Amino acid sequence: MTDSLEKIFELEEVDPIIFYGTNDRNLKIIEKYFSVNIFARGNQIKIYGSPEEVSQVEDLFSELIFIINRNKNLSRNDLVTAIQIIKGESGQNGTPQTHTREELNSVIVFTDSGFIKPRGPGQMRYANAIRKNDIVFCIGPAGTGKTYLAVAFAVSFLKSKQVAKIVLARPAVEAGESLGYLPGDFKEKIDPYLKPLYDALAEILPRDDLKKYLEREIIEVIPMAYMRGRTLNNALVLLDEAQNSTFMQMKMFLTRLGVNSKAIINGDITQIDLPDKTQSGLAEIQNILNGIDGIEFVHLKSEDVVRHKLVRKIIDAYSQLDKNNGAH
């Protein structure tokens, strides 16, 4: 082929057997519609052809991955329809929106209800930091998606076998209420502190899968104190609400990391619930670890809030109040 190009496409988050079809039927159909040669082995596909045709096939592959994750299969009709849309031959009024390779690359994890990807530049910085580093600190106000994106990445790493275990931890610190006066045994007292982590998992994983992972302790949701003395190998470890960890607790957490493990630490230093706010392990950690290769700090602001539009205004109002009080 004249001016031919070779591109390698890595299949992720999809079963190659469904993607290729019986005896590579789907790939053969694609070759009939595009002037390309396709060679597949395992999760890797090589595409040979003109730059324009190769680019179209890459976008087609991305769209097929979205279809498979939505429908759990790929019918011949879905394949041909996607091909026609990519080639602009659908005959419909207005070309339906397709998912490009760039959008596929931004997806963190597919769920039964769709997919999760960063929303806005702040979350994109956060996502890129997690992909590139073994330890990431994300500091920002409530509603910026710190916990949800971290849990989504944890599930993604588990599904892709980048890690074998997920550990989600939170400090058990009262936020105006007294733990001692809550009813029940210790587990019943502590569960309310961990519920946001359970809620995020329940949105991302099917109920049966989540139950299985929890029963087998492939996923653990625990108070931070339960991490003392452990070494966590081949794991994704998340510390949520890290502003409520003390200086020594933060050191304990960070030194739990074992071989092939990653850590994500989230917090909001404007919401410290410790009796002595100066003892927060998150407040001074950037001064201690700044500049170390493999560790990155991401700061989110009120403009990165993805909850109700009034949440951003509430955060800004409280920030202004703190500034005014500090001026007196």
Long-range contacts (C-beta under 8 A, 24 or more apart in sequence): 1-35, 1-48, 1-49, 1-50, 2-50, 3-50, 3-51, 4-48, 4-49, 4-50, 5-48, 5-49, 5-50, 5-51, 5-54, 6-46, 6-47, 6-48, 6-54, 7-46, 7-47, 7-54, 7-58, 8-44, 8-45, 8-46, 8-47, 9-44, 9-45, 9-46, 9-47, 9-58, 9-61, 10-43, 10-44, 10-45, 11-43, 11-44, 11-45, 11-65, 12-43, 12-65, 12-160, 13-65, 13-69, 13-107, 13-109, 13-110, 13-156, 13-159, 13-160, 14-65, 14-68, 14-69, 15-68, 16-40, 16-42, 16-43, 18-68, 18-73, 18-74, 19-64, 19-65, 19-68, 19-74, 21-74, 26-64, 26-74, 26-79, 29-76, 29-79, 29-80, 29-83, 30-57, 30-60, 30-79, 30-83, 33-83, 33-87, 34-60, 34-83, 34-87, 56-86, 56-87, 58-101, 59-86, 59-98, 59-99, 59-100, 59-101, 60-86, 61-101, 62-98, 62-99, 62-100, 62-101, 62-103, 62-104, 63-98, 63-99, 65-99, 65-104, 66-99, 66-104, 66-115, 69-110, 69-115, 70-114, 108-149, 108-152, 108-153, 108-156, 109-152, 109-153, 109-155, 109-156, 109-159, 109-204, 111-203, 111-204, 111-205, 112-206, 116-148, 116-149, 116-152, 116-204, 118-149, 119-145, 119-306, 120-303, 120-304, 120-306, 121-304, 122-298, 122-300, 122-301, 122-303, 122-304, 123-149, 123-300, 123-304, 123-306, 125-298, 126-298, 126-300, 127-153, 129-296, 129-298, 130-262, 130-264, 132-296, 133-262, 133-294, 133-295, 133-296, 134-257, 134-261, 134-262, 134-263, 134-294, 134-295, 135-254, 135-257, 135-262, 135-263, 135-264, 135-265, 135-289, 135-294, 135-295, 135-296, 136-262, 136-263, 136-264, 136-265, 136-295, 136-296, 136-297, 136-298, 137-242, 137-265, 137-266, 137-267, 137-282, 137-285, 137-286, 137-289, 137-295, 137-296, 137-297, 137-298, 138-264, 138-265, 138-266, 138-267, 138-297, 138-298, 138-299, 138-300, 139-266, 139-267, 139-268, 139-269, 139-282, 139-286, 139-297, 139-298, 139-299, 139-300, 140-268, 140-298, 140-299, 140-300, 140-301, 140-304, 141-268, 141-270, 141-300, 141-301, 141-302, 141-305, 141-315, 142-268, 142-271, 142-305, 142-307, 142-311, 142-315, 143-305, 143-306, 143-307, 143-308, 143-311, 143-312, 143-315, 144-300, 144-301, 144-304, 144-305, 144-306, 145-304, 145-306, 146-240, 146-266, 146-267, 146-268, 146-300, 147-196, 147-197, 147-200, 147-238, 147-240, 147-266, 148-200, 148-203, 150-238, 150-240, 150-264, 150-266, 151-197, 151-200, 151-201, 151-204, 151-238, 152-200, 152-204, 153-236, 153-264, 154-236, 154-238, 154-264, 155-201, 155-204, 155-205, 157-236, 157-262, 158-213, 158-218, 158-219, 158-236, 162-236, 163-234, 163-235, 163-236, 163-260, 163-261, 163-262, 164-218, 164-234, 164-235, 165-217, 165-218, 165-219, 165-220, 165-232, 165-234, 165-235, 165-236, 166-213, 166-218, 166-219, 166-220, 166-235, 166-236, 166-237, 166-238, 167-219, 167-220, 167-222, 167-227, 167-232, 167-235, 167-236, 167-237, 167-238, 168-194, 168-197, 168-201, 168-219, 168-220, 168-221, 168-222, 168-238, 168-240, 169-221, 169-222, 169-223, 169-224, 169-226, 169-227, 169-237, 169-238, 169-239, 169-240, 169-253, 170-194, 170-196, 170-197, 170-223, 170-224, 170-239, 170-240, 170-241, 170-244, 171-223, 171-224, 171-241, 171-242, 171-244, 171-245, 171-249, 172-223, 172-224, 172-225, 173-241, 173-244, 173-273, 173-274, 174-273, 175-271, 175-273, 176-273, 190-223, 193-223, 194-221, 194-222, 194-223, 196-240, 197-221, 197-238, 197-240, 224-249, 224-253, 225-249, 227-252, 227-253, 227-256, 228-252, 230-256, 231-256, 231-258, 232-256, 232-257, 232-258, 232-261, 233-258, 233-259, 233-260, 233-261, 234-258, 234-259, 234-260, 234-261, 235-261, 235-262, 236-261, 236-262, 236-263, 236-264, 237-261, 237-262, 237-263, 237-264, 238-263, 238-264, 238-265, 238-266, 239-263, 239-264, 239-265, 239-266, 240-266, 240-267, 241-266, 241-267, 241-268, 242-266, 242-267, 242-281, 242-282, 243-267, 243-268, 243-269, 243-271, 243-272, 243-273, 243-280, 243-282, 243-283, 244-272, 244-273, 244-274, 244-280, 245-280, 245-281, 245-282, 246-274, 246-279, 246-280, 246-281, 247-279, 247-280, 247-281, 247-284, 248-281, 249-281, 250-281, 250-282, 250-285, 251-281, 270-318, 270-319, 270-322
